[in-house]
Amino acid sequence: MAARIDLQGRAADAPDMEVQAQAAMSILAMTVQGAHDAMERANVKALSGDASPAAQADVILELSSAAQRLVSSP
């Protein structure tokens, strides 16, 4: 005779899952806030009137690193 599968397992531990969800949401919020802050700093630099190639390169680099951090976040 084949072994029977018992489908009446224990219920998921909802409070632990809630804590994990809140921690993940907090990390995501901090990551998005960091990217937003980088965009604001880049915008201020872009509008500062310094149109030198070095200043433009700084803005591009700052936006690029913010995007990279946002995409590679857990």
C-alpha positions, 0 to 999 in steps of 0.5 A: 500500500502506498503511504498516505500524505497528510495534508493537515499541516500546521498553519503558517506563523503569521506574526513572523511573516509579518515581521519579515514583510515589514523589514523588507518594506523598510529596506525597500523604502530606504533604498528608494529614498536613497535613490531619490536623494541622489536624483535631487542632488544631481538635479541641484548640481545640474541647475547650478549653472556649472555646465563644464564637462566635469560637472556634467560627468559628476551628474551622470555618475551620480545618477548612474550609481543611484540607479545601480544601487536601486536595481541591485538592492535585495 
